[in-house]
Amino acid sequence: MADETAGSTSRMPFAFLEDIHQRFVRSYGRAVLSAQAYGMNDEFSRVLSQQMEYYSNDPNADRINRLKGEMSQVRNVMIENIDKV
């Protein structure tokens, strides 16, 4: 998820952690207050695995870079249209 090329300011690990936190709270809520240690491992380990895969390999996981790319495409189209006028 994070490597040397990403730098220490990479936002992906934080996006992953926020996503996992929200999913955990949404799934278990107050049940965690009375849960046994590691009682939710079997169920939630699948979610962790899926989300690690998503945030590590799917370019759509980085919303900011995706939006920057979309903005760049729009800018290029606008420049092409301006040049035609």
C-alpha positions as a Markdown table, in Angstrom:
| # | Residue | x | y | z |
|---|---|---|---|---|
| 1 | Met | 0.0 | 0.0 | 0.0 |
| 2 | Ala | 2.8 | 2.4 | 0.8 |
| 3 | Asp | 6.3 | 2.2 | -0.6 |
| 4 | Glu | 9.4 | 4.3 | -1.0 |
| 5 | Thr | 8.1 | 5.9 | -4.2 |
| 6 | Ala | 5.0 | 7.1 | -2.5 |
| 7 | Gly | 6.8 | 9.1 | 0.1 |
| 8 | Ser | 5.9 | 9.6 | 3.7 |
| 9 | Thr | 3.0 | 12.0 | 2.9 |
| 10 | Ser | 1.1 | 9.4 | 0.9 |
| 11 | Arg | -2.6 | 9.7 | 1.7 |
| 12 | Met | -3.5 | 6.1 | 0.7 |
| 13 | Pro | -2.7 | 4.4 | 4.0 |
| 14 | Phe | -4.9 | 7.0 | 5.8 |
| 15 | Ala | -7.7 | 6.6 | 3.3 |
| 16 | Phe | -7.5 | 2.8 | 3.8 |
| 17 | Leu | -7.6 | 3.2 | 7.6 |
| 18 | Glu | -10.6 | 5.6 | 7.5 |
| 19 | Asp | -12.4 | 3.2 | 5.2 |
| 20 | Ile | -11.7 | 0.2 | 7.4 |
| 21 | His | -12.8 | 2.2 | 10.5 |
| 22 | Gln | -16.1 | 3.1 | 8.9 |
| 23 | Arg | -16.8 | -0.4 | 7.7 |
| 24 | Phe | -16.0 | -1.8 | 11.1 |
| 25 | Val | -18.2 | 0.6 | 13.0 |
| 26 | Arg | -21.0 | 0.1 | 10.5 |
| 27 | Ser | -20.8 | -3.6 | 10.8 |
| 28 | Tyr | -20.4 | -4.0 | 14.5 |
| 29 | Gly | -21.3 | -0.8 | 16.2 |
| 30 | Arg | -21.7 | -1.2 | 19.9 |
| 31 | Ala | -21.3 | -5.0 | 19.7 |
| 32 | Val | -17.5 | -4.4 | 20.1 |
| 33 | Leu | -18.1 | -3.3 | 23.7 |
| 34 | Ser | -19.0 | -6.9 | 24.7 |
| 35 | Ala | -17.1 | -8.9 | 22.1 |
| 36 | Gln | -14.5 | -11.4 | 23.0 |
| 37 | Ala | -10.9 | -10.8 | 22.0 |
| 38 | Tyr | -10.4 | -11.6 | 18.3 |
| 39 | Gly | -14.1 | -12.6 | 18.1 |
| 40 | Met | -14.6 | -10.8 | 14.9 |
| 41 | Asn | -11.4 | -11.9 | 13.1 |
| 42 | Asp | -13.0 | -14.5 | 10.9 |
| 43 | Glu | -15.7 | -12.2 | 9.5 |
| 44 | Phe | -13.7 | -9.0 | 9.3 |
| 45 | Ser | -10.5 | -10.5 | 8.0 |
| 46 | Arg | -12.2 | -10.9 | 4.6 |
| 47 | Val | -13.1 | -7.2 | 4.5 |
| 48 | Leu | -9.5 | -6.3 | 5.5 |
| 49 | Ser | -8.1 | -8.5 | 2.7 |
| 50 | Gln | -10.5 | -7.1 | 0.1 |
| 51 | Gln | -9.8 | -3.5 | 1.0 |
| 52 | Met | -6.0 | -4.0 | 1.1 |
| 53 | Glu | -6.2 | -5.4 | -2.4 |
| 54 | Tyr | -8.3 | -2.5 | -3.6 |
| 55 | Tyr | -6.2 | 0.2 | -2.0 |
| 56 | Ser | -3.0 | -1.5 | -3.2 |
| 57 | Asn | -3.9 | -2.2 | -6.8 |
| 58 | Asp | -6.9 | -0.2 | -8.0 |
| 59 | Pro | -6.0 | 3.2 | -9.4 |
| 60 | Asn | -9.6 | 4.4 | -8.6 |
| 61 | Ala | -8.8 | 4.1 | -4.9 |
| 62 | Asp | -6.8 | 7.4 | -5.0 |
| 63 | Arg | -9.7 | 9.8 | -5.5 |
| 64 | Ile | -7.5 | 12.9 | -5.6 |
| 65 | Asn | -5.2 | 11.5 | -8.4 |
| 66 | Arg | -8.3 | 10.3 | -10.3 |
| 67 | Leu | -9.9 | 13.7 | -10.0 |
| 68 | Lys | -6.7 | 15.4 | -11.1 |
| 69 | Gly | -6.6 | 13.2 | -14.2 |
| 70 | Glu | -10.3 | 14.0 | -15.0 |
| 71 | Met | -9.6 | 17.7 | -14.6 |
| 72 | Ser | -6.6 | 17.4 | -16.9 |
| 73 | Gln | -8.7 | 15.7 | -19.5 |
| 74 | Val | -11.4 | 18.5 | -19.3 |
| 75 | Arg | -8.7 | 21.1 | -19.5 |
| 76 | Asn | -7.2 | 19.5 | -22.6 |
| 77 | Val | -10.7 | 19.4 | -24.3 |
| 78 | Met | -11.3 | 23.0 | -23.4 |
| 79 | Ile | -7.9 | 24.0 | -24.9 |
| 80 | Glu | -8.6 | 22.1 | -28.1 |
| 81 | Asn | -12.0 | 23.7 | -28.4 |
| 82 | Ile | -10.6 | 27.2 | -27.8 |
| 83 | Asp | -8.0 | 26.5 | -30.5 |
| 84 | Lys | -10.7 | 25.6 | -33.0 |
| 85 | Val | -12.5 | 29.0 | -32.4 |
